[in-house]
Amino acid sequence: YGTTKWRPSYYFCTDLTRTGGLKPEDLRRWNDDFRNHLGIPMFTRDDLWEKRLDLGLRRAVTSLPFCRHMSPLDGREPAPTEWHLPVYCRYGGSMLAAIQWAAGRYDEIILVGADLGYADGANRNHFDARYAPVDSYTMEQARWFNHVLAYAHGLAQRECARRGVKILNATVGGQLGAYPRVDITTLLA
């Protein structure tokens, strides 16, 4: 991020760490991420608004209504079978919330940095070693998170197709196969 002039047009942060983001260092990092994106439209979940966002950021971040679909490891709560907009589904995390928002505004969505790849004790976790501490997931948790993401991306592909929205994956490498691939170097040429 520090080596490019590119910045996102929109910023979504609708999930926290699996610990609930209640540790002071997690809250600082989360709020710092929002501060780093001041000047562009930013979005979060309505149930995170008052609890964890610094007072100075509350006017800069838009709170969106989210359902209570979760992805608990115990699997007791069923996964959604369709989107239920204008209430956003939080099943799958921030990227999936951003896809729901974009599907109502654009006819083509191109993903970069979209992947599965949670692992237990690996050097990389998800798509970047800094995404989550490598020792923070057990093998069972890593499998579950990969399953949730794969399901949520499959749901996004179906819902986008139903709306006539084309969704492509320009991520270099990775394990996510829900979308047709496009070469990022072609897009940047």
C-alpha positions in Angstrom: 0.0 0.0 0.0 2.9 2.3 0.8 4.6 1.7 -2.6 1.8 2.7 -4.9 -0.3 5.9 -5.5 -3.4 3.8 -6.1 -6.1 4.3 -3.4 -9.5 2.7 -3.3 -12.6 4.6 -4.3 -14.5 3.1 -1.4 -13.5 1.5 1.9 -15.5 -1.2 3.7 -14.6 -2.7 7.1 -17.5 -4.8 8.3 -15.8 -7.5 10.4 -13.3 -7.6 13.2 -10.8 -10.1 14.3 -12.1 -13.4 15.5 -11.6 -12.3 19.0 -14.3 -9.7 18.5 -11.9 -6.9 18.1 -12.3 -5.9 21.7 -8.6 -5.8 22.7 -7.3 -2.2 22.8 -4.7 -2.9 20.1 -7.3 -4.3 17.8 -9.6 -1.3 18.2 -6.7 1.1 17.6 -5.7 -0.8 14.4 -9.3 -0.8 13.2 -9.8 2.9 13.8 -6.4 3.7 12.3 -7.5 1.8 9.1 -10.5 4.2 8.9 -8.3 7.2 9.5 -5.9 6.1 6.7 -8.9 6.3 4.3 -10.3 9.7 5.2 -11.4 11.5 2.1 -13.1 8.6 0.4 -16.5 7.1 1.2 -16.2 4.5 4.1 -18.7 2.0 5.3 -19.2 -0.3 8.3 -21.9 -2.3 10.0 -24.6 -0.5 11.9 -24.0 -2.7 15.0 -20.3 -1.6 15.1 -21.0 2.1 14.8 -21.4 3.2 18.4 -19.4 0.4 20.1 -16.0 0.6 18.5 -15.6 3.6 16.2 -13.7 6.6 17.6 -15.9 9.7 18.1 -14.0 11.7 15.5 -14.7 9.1 12.8 -18.4 8.7 13.3 -19.3 11.5 10.9 -16.9 10.2 8.2 -18.1 6.6 8.1 -21.5 5.5 6.8 -23.2 2.8 8.8 -25.2 0.3 6.8 -27.9 -2.0 8.1 -26.7 -5.6 8.4 -28.5 -8.9 9.1 -27.4 -11.2 11.8 -26.2 -14.0 9.6 -23.0 -15.2 11.1 -20.5 -17.8 10.3 -20.1 -19.5 13.7 -17.8 -22.5 13.9 -20.6 -24.5 15.6 -22.6 -24.2 12.4 -25.9 -23.8 14.3 -27.0 -20.8 12.4 -27.8 -21.6 8.7 -26.0 -19.8 5.9 -28.1 -17.4 3.8 -29.4 -18.8 0.6 -29.8 -15.3 -1.0 -29.0 -11.7 -0.4 -31.7 -9.7 1.3 -30.8 -6.2 0.3 -31.2 -3.4 1.3 -30.2 -5.1 4.5 -26.7 -6.4 3.9 -25.6 -9.9 4.7 -22.4 -10.1 6.8 -21.8 -13.7 6.0 -18.3 -13.8 4.5 -16.8 -10.5 5.7 -16.0 -7.1 4.4 -15.3 -8.0 0.7 -18.6 -9.8 0.4 -20.4 -6.7 1.9 -18.6 -4.5 -0.6 -19.7 -6.8 -3.5 -23.3 -6.5 -2.3 -23.0 -2.7 -2.3 -21.3 -2.6 -5.7 -23.8 -4.9 -7.3 -26.5 -2.3 -6.8 -24.4 0.4 -8.6 -22.1 -1.2 -11.2 -22.6 -3.7 -14.0 -19.0 -5.1 -13.6 -17.0 -5.9 -10.5 -13.4 -6.8 -10.6 -11.9 -8.3 -7.5 -8.2 -8.0 -6.5 -6.8 -9.7 -3.4 -9.7 -12.1 -3.2 -8.8 -15.5 -1.9 -9.4 -18.3 0.5 -6.2 -19.7 2.0 -6.7 -19.6 5.7 -4.2 -22.0 7.3 -3.1 -23.1 10.7 0.5 -22.1 11.5 1.4 -21.3 7.9 3.7 -18.5 6.8 0.8 -16.9 5.0 -2.8 -16.6 6.2 -5.6 -15.7 3.8 -3.8 -13.6 1.1 -1.2 -11.7 3.1 1.0 -12.8 6.0 -0.1 -9.7 8.0 -3.9 -10.4 7.6 -4.1 -12.6 10.7 -1.4 -14.0 13.0 -0.4 -17.3 11.7 -0.9 -19.0 15.0 -4.4 -17.6 15.5 -6.3 -20.4 13.8 -6.6 -24.0 14.5 -6.8 -26.4 11.5 -10.6 -26.7 12.2 -11.1 -23.0 12.3 -9.0 -22.4 9.1 -11.1 -25.1 7.2 -14.3 -23.5 8.5 -13.3 -19.9 7.4 -12.3 -21.2 3.9 -15.6 -23.0 3.7 -17.5 -19.8 4.7 -15.7 -17.7 2.2 -16.1 -20.2 -0.6 -19.8 -20.4 0.1 -20.2 -16.6 0.4 -18.3 -16.0 -2.9 -20.5 -18.7 -4.6 -23.6 -16.9 -3.3 -22.2 -13.5 -4.6 -21.6 -15.0 -8.0 -25.2 -16.3 -8.2 -26.7 -13.1 -6.9 -24.6 -10.9 -9.3 -25.6 -13.1 -12.3 -29.2 -12.8 -11.2 -28.9 -9.0 -11.4 -26.9 -9.0 -14.6 -23.7 -7.9 -12.9 -20.5 -9.4 -14.2 -17.9 -10.3 -11.5 -14.3 -11.2 -12.3 -11.3 -12.2 -10.2 -8.0 -10.4 -11.1 -6.2 -11.7 -8.0 -2.8 -13.2 -8.9 -2.9 -16.8 -7.9 -5.0 -18.0 -5.0 -7.5 -20.7 -4.4 -10.8 -18.8 -5.1 -12.5 -20.3 -8.1 -16.0 -18.8 -7.8 -15.5 -16.2 -10.6 -13.9 -16.2 -14.0 -10.3 -15.0 -13.9 -8.9 -12.0 -15.7 -5.2 -11.1 -15.9 -4.5 -8.0 -13.9 -1.7 -6.9 -16.1 -4.1 -6.7 -19.0 -6.4 -4.5 -17.0 -3.5 -2.1 -16.1 -2.1 -1.9 -19.6 
